[in-house]
Amino acid sequence: MFSVLSDRTYRHLFLAQIVALLGTGLATIALGLLAYDLSGERAGLVLGTIFTIKMVAYVGIAPIAGAFANRWPRRTMLVSLDLIRAAVALCLPFVTEVWQAYILIFVLQSASAAFTPTFQATIPDILPEEDRYTRALSLSRLAYDLENIVSPMLAAILLAFVSYQALFFGTVIGFVGSGLLVVSVLLPSPQPTAPRGIYDRTTRGMRIYLATPRLRGLLSLNLAAAAAGAMVLVNTVVLVRSDLGLGDTQVAVALGTFGCGSMLAALLLPRFLNNRADRPVMIGGAAVLVASLLGLSLMSLIYNTQWLPLLAGWFIIGTGFSVVMTPSGRLLKRSAHAEDRPAVYAAQFALSHACWLVTYPLSGWLITVAGPTTAFATLAILATAGMIGGGVLWTKDETGTLEHTHDDLPKNHPHVQGGRSHRHPIVIDDYHPHWPRI
């Protein structure tokens, strides 16, 4: 897995991802504590609103950024966005009203919505071989998982000496460090694309995504992951502080346990995926999420919330979450030509976060008005719908070569020199605007 770090460009980008994630992790914990400080037991509702604003920015900004990512120097774009995020994070310690937090989060996450898909689409250009790219995806997932462990541990140590507002300064350091690492390497030039209108550029990624069966299935599985993930990210502070009566350190420990489960899956997945298809693995991960949410709902109904079962549930949810999310980059790379990757990655970023846009406020609202049992059960139903949809929308036999006919192209067109009917792996593009019927 770690052999891809021998590539200097990827190594610097990976380190940039790590330091930015550590900073973001500290901000996530600090935001939860800020919400509790400003609104008490209604913290779940406030934090759900903050995450909803984040998702609105992601869904609205990412497709626009993806449409123009191939028209700007990537290094300049990424560093500029890191500096914007650092400047906003610098303002967060001084928030005294909920509305101030809402505005700052929207600006910060708008910058992230432009940064993340562009960053992700750059990696397959640096590591074009599928096996090396798969290792890079696992390392990326591992970085997220380490952040889920290290950030809470670091936060727990810092909170013993400083107030939670100081954690936001760690976020500033993370974004500045990310910018310095990105500027230290040369990134591949954007792939040239055919001249297109603004509407065509803005919607192209979405059209490719929604026309590809495996990506429609991925979107449904994203809903399952978002249902379980929102329960963890939004409601941990409420479950630990209000239901269990524990402190800030235990909030960090619970979030870290979720990260431990996710990291374990990320470490095992590369070898596991060598001889198994992505589809059954990812659907199996969604099934783990459903079972975990149902088990925690039953526990809270019979015994109320308990500390050790909650930690076990968070660990299992972390495992299932990583199994669903880690292989997604392979599907995106397989489903787009190089020049369309930024737009397709942006579409995945926007559409997957549209799922979070539903689950974040829903999870906060449910635990506030109906309690944890109803919240766990409702989100389990939503995750079940995502799991079933993934199996239905993602057909089993669409990854290989497919027989199809090009009646829309002239006989002398280069693509049909071997005949109007031919076989090859399908990628949605100008010659294949629709998926062939199997």
Secondary structure, DSSP 8 states (H G I E B T S, - for coil): -GGGGGSHHHHHHHHHHHHHHHHHHHHHHHHHHHHHHHHGGGHHHHHHHHHHHHHHHHHHHHHHHHHHGGGS-HHHHHHHHHHHHHHHHHHGGG--SHHHHHHHHHHHHHHHHHHHHHHHHHHHHH--SHHHHHHHHHHHHHHHHHHHHHHHHHHHHHHTTS-GGGHHHHHHHHHHHHHHHHHTS------------HHHHHHHHHHHHHT-HHHHHHHHHHHHHHHHHHHHHHHHHHIIIIIS---HHHHHHHHHHHHHHHHHHHHHHHHHHHSS-HHHHHHHHHHHHHHHHHHHHHHHHHH---HHHHHHHHHHHHHHHHHHHTTHHHHHHHTS-GGGHHHHHHHHHHHHHHHHHHHHHHHHHHHHHT-HHHHHHHHHHHHHHHHHHHHHHS-TT-SSEEEEE-TTS-TT-GGGTT-SEEEEE---SSS-SS----
